[in-house]
Amino acid sequence: KSHPNVFPISYNISICIKFHVVVSRNSQIDANFIEKIDNGVIDQMAQESKFILWFDQIRIEDIPLVGGKNASLGEMYQELTRQGVKIPNGFATTSDAYWYLLASAGILEPLKNTLAGLDKNSPVEELASKGKKARELVLGAKIPADLWDQIKAAYDRLSEQYGKDTDV
């Protein structure tokens, strides 16, 4: 919370894993994202707050946008709160926020190069070495101010609901 340009380590580790999974499954996603940057779509998304979605906006169909855990939380929040079950509110950063971070920090290509050639048969030592390099890139990334402002505003809104220093 105190440093505006660093996510918790657990978040950074999951970014490395998600990056490899996304790139290995769909090599077009980064090209599509770069096209969005070139066409000004990402700047518009940042202004319209498309980098943050609240649980009441997320359905299970949003797995590509917010990941499986967040999509499940959104689905539970929407379905169970209306039945009287108390589910804490929350928000998710979107995959567009993730790609925006990678592009803005200039680490997209270095990450791709670091993780190139990895597969399930790679030796453990290679996985560890490449994982360390990927973590270093992500941990060193600076979160763009506009993205950080949206995350902070969402956290502040959540803190208004649940009290100061709400755990996320």
Beta strands, then each sheet from edge to edge (+ up, - down):
strand 1: 52-54
strand 2: 91-93
sheet 1: 1+ 2-
end
